[in-house]
Amino acid sequence: MFETLKVGIWACVDDECPIRLLLHPEDDAATLVFGGPDGFELFLSEAALRNLLQVGTDGLSRLTTRH
């Protein structure tokens, strides 16, 4: 009956942006909340969070070895 909604969005997050983690163990998922009460929320399945962390770790490694 319902289909997954996919939205294209662009956001800029810097080192001053607070980031909170909300776990959803019943769904094997997590939400990353960027900013304050009216912030941006990113819901990720466990597999998507794992992928994000792997890609982010690789990106951070590449950035830190440039300096």
C-alpha positions in Angstrom: 0.0 0.0 0.0 2.8 2.4 0.9 6.0 3.0 -1.0 9.3 4.3 0.3 9.6 8.0 -0.3 13.0 9.1 -1.6 13.9 12.8 -1.5 16.9 14.4 -3.0 18.5 16.9 -0.6 21.7 18.8 0.0 22.9 19.8 3.5 26.1 21.4 4.7 27.3 20.2 8.2 30.3 21.8 9.9 32.1 21.2 13.1 29.7 23.4 15.0 26.6 21.4 14.1 25.4 19.2 16.9 24.7 15.6 15.9 22.7 13.2 18.1 22.1 9.5 17.6 18.8 7.8 18.3 18.7 4.0 18.3 15.7 2.0 17.1 16.7 -1.6 18.2 13.2 -2.8 17.4 13.8 -1.8 13.7 17.5 -2.6 13.6 18.0 1.1 12.7 19.2 4.4 13.9 18.5 8.1 13.3 21.1 10.8 13.1 19.7 14.2 14.1 21.7 17.2 12.8 21.1 20.6 14.5 18.6 21.6 17.1 14.9 20.8 17.6 14.1 21.8 14.0 17.1 19.9 12.6 17.5 17.4 9.8 17.0 13.7 10.6 18.5 10.8 8.7 17.0 7.4 9.3 19.3 4.5 8.5 18.9 0.8 8.5 21.7 -1.1 10.3 23.3 -2.0 6.9 23.0 1.6 5.7 24.7 2.9 8.9 27.5 0.4 8.5 28.0 1.5 4.9 28.0 5.2 6.0 30.6 4.5 8.6 32.8 2.6 6.2 32.6 5.3 3.6 33.1 8.0 6.2 36.1 6.3 7.7 37.7 6.0 4.3 37.0 9.6 3.5 38.4 10.8 6.9 41.5 8.7 6.3 42.0 10.3 2.9 41.5 13.8 4.2 43.9 13.3 7.2 46.7 11.8 5.0 46.6 14.9 2.7 47.9 17.1 5.4 
